[in-house]
Amino acid sequence: QAIRAEYEQKWKSADGKSYIRGFMQNGSAFTGWGGMENLIPLVVGLARANTPATDGSLAQLVESYKQNCDSAHPEGQSICSITEGRTQTAEAFWRYGRPDDALAVLRGFQSDPRKTYPEVSFTFVENCVAGLLGLAPDAGMHALRTRNRLPRELSWAAADHIPLGGHTVAVRHERGLPGVMRTIVDHKAYTAPGPTSGPNGPPTMPALPVTSVFSSIIYDYIWP
């Protein structure tokens, strides 16, 4: 919280519509979009959601990706010039409720020149499971949270055989009637109350404590 407060107070641009990259030796701000120095605060969640500065930085990230992240992956200040920039961009979009932008990044993984490199394949799986399906496990507590983050052009997304402690989880998010989202959680043993509101995007499902045997839990909820 202290680091976030420091970032909010001292790292905003003069107009408050984005975050700066750093400071020069004379103390003046180094402004404009750079690369990883702008991306990392978004990936780790330093910037508060739904503020002009955060929205402006996300817009800069979208523009940078569209301009630079093609099959050539040009060198320079672009986030696409290094593997970490290409693999972590989607994480920022998931975190701040921009699933359509995140999906565009995921599709870029297919043509990544280093797609056989472990970080690329591992983070692709991470972006699908933790990002798209919003899974946040707590194996020690035998608990799981999930958030529906379906992009507009996807009607469903699912993952199966997900290990959770000594258990296995299958999760599917899908669109039902207009304005209705459905989440289906299959597990051998747990019960849970209904969904709670999430700060960025669709509802966050509560922790699901392992208590008893059942076949599946289905959530239907209204979401614009």
N, C-alpha and C positions, 0 to 999 in steps of 0.2 A: 504493500500500500504506500509506503514512503517513497519507493522508487517511482511508482505511478504518479504520485502527487508532484514529485520533482519534474517528471517528464511533462506533465500537464502544465506546470507553471512556467518552465524555462525553455521548453523546446518547441513551442508553437511559433509559426511564422508571424510577422508583424501584423498581418491582416487577420490572423486567427483561422485561416482557411486550409492550413496544412501544417505539417511538422517539418522542422529544419533538419539538415543532415549532420550538422556539427558546428564547431566554433573554430574560427581562425585564431592564430596566436595573439592577435590584438583584441580578441574578445568578440569580434563581429560574427554574426551568424552566417553560416554557409548554407544558402538556400537552394531550392530547386530539387527535382527528383534525381537521385543518384543511383542507388542499387541496393546492395544488402543493408547498408546503413539505414535506409528507409524501410526496407522489408522486415527486418528482424523485429522491431518494436510491434509491428502488426501481427507477426506470427506468434509472438509470446503474449500478446494481449496487453501491452503497456498502454495503448491508446484506448480511451473510453469509447464505447459504441455510441452511435447516433449523435455525434457532435460535428460541427462544421469542419474542424481540423481533421478528424478521422475520416469523414466522408470525402474530404478533399484529397487526402493521402491515398485513399482507396481508388479514387478516380484517376489519380496520377499513375497508380499501379496498373490499372486496366489499360490506360493509354500506352504505357511503357511496354506492356506485354504485347499489345496489338501491333505496335510499331516494330518491335525487335525480335520477338520470339517466333520466328518462322523456322523452316527446315535448315536454314544456314546458320542459325544461332550466332550472330555477329559478335565479335569481341568488343571490348570497350567498357563503358559504364553500365551497360545493360545488365539486368539481373540474369539474362540468358547466357551471359558469357561464362558462368560457372554452373556446375551441376546443382549446387545447393540452391541457387536462385530459381532454377527451373522446377526443382522438386518441392520447394517450400511455398511457392506462390499460392498454390491452391489452399494450403492450410490457412493463410490469412483470409481468403475469401470465405471459407467455411465458418471461421470464427466470427466474422462480422456479418453473417446472414446474406451472403451473395452467392447462392448455389449455382446460378447460371454462369457466372464468371469462373467459378471453380471447375465446373464441368468442361468449359472450353480449355482450361489448363490441362485437365486430365487427358483430354484427347491428344494433346501435344506430346504426351508420354509415348504414344505409339510410334512417333517418328524421331524420338530423341536419339541422337548419335551415340549415347552411352546407355541405351536401354538395357543392356546386359550387365551393366555395373550394379552391384548389390543395392546401393542407395536408391537408385531409380526404381527398381522393382519393389523393394521393401516399402518405399514411401508411396508408391502407387497403391499397394494393398492398404497401407495406413489411411490414405486419402479416401479409399472406398469404404472401409469399415468404420474408422473413427470420424471421418469427414462426412461422407454421403449418408451413412446410417447413424452417425452421431453416437456411436457406442463408447461409453466410458466405464470400464469395469473396475471393480474393487474386489479382487480375488480374496483378500484377507477377510473382508466382511461378507463374502459370498453375495455380492450385490452388483447390480448393473443399472446404468442409466442409458437411455437412448433418445435421440431427437430426430424427428422427420425433417430431412433437408432435401427433399426431392426438387431438382430443377424443373422448370416449367415443361420442358419437352420430354421428361421421363414420366411414365405412368406408374412405375414400380422399381424397387431396388431391394435386393435380398442377399443375405450371406448365411451360410450354414456351417456346422461343425466348428463353431468358435469356442475355444477352450476358455473356461472361467473357473479357476481353481480346479476342483475335481469334477466339474460339470461341463456340459456342452450346451451351447445356445444357438438358436437359429432366429434371425430377425428379418422381417419383411415389412417395408413401408410401401403403401400403394394409395392411389387416388380412388375414392369411391364416387358418390354422387357429387354434383358440382358444389364446391366449397367444403367438402368433407375429406379429411385425411384418415387413413386407417393404418394402424401399426399392429402387427401380429408378432407376438413373442412366443416361441416354442422352447420349452425347457422342461426338464424332468421334475424340478421341485422348487417352486416358490409362489408366493402370492403378493399382490401389490394393490395400493389404492389407485385412484385415477391420476391423469397427467397434471402437472403444474406448469405455470407460465414460465417460459424461458426469456432471458434478456435480449437475445438476438435471434429472431426467427421463431419457428413453430415451437409448440410446447415441449418442455423437457420432461421425459417420463421420470417418475420418482425411482429411488433405489428399490430393487426387487429382492427382498431377503429370501433366502432359501428356507422354506418351512414345510412344504407338503408336496405331494406328487400330483401333477395335472398334465394335460396334453398341450394346452395353449391358452394365452391371454390375448384378447382382441380389444384394442382401443379405437373408438370412432370419435372424432372431435371436429368441430367447425374451425376452419382456418381459411382466411381470404386468399 
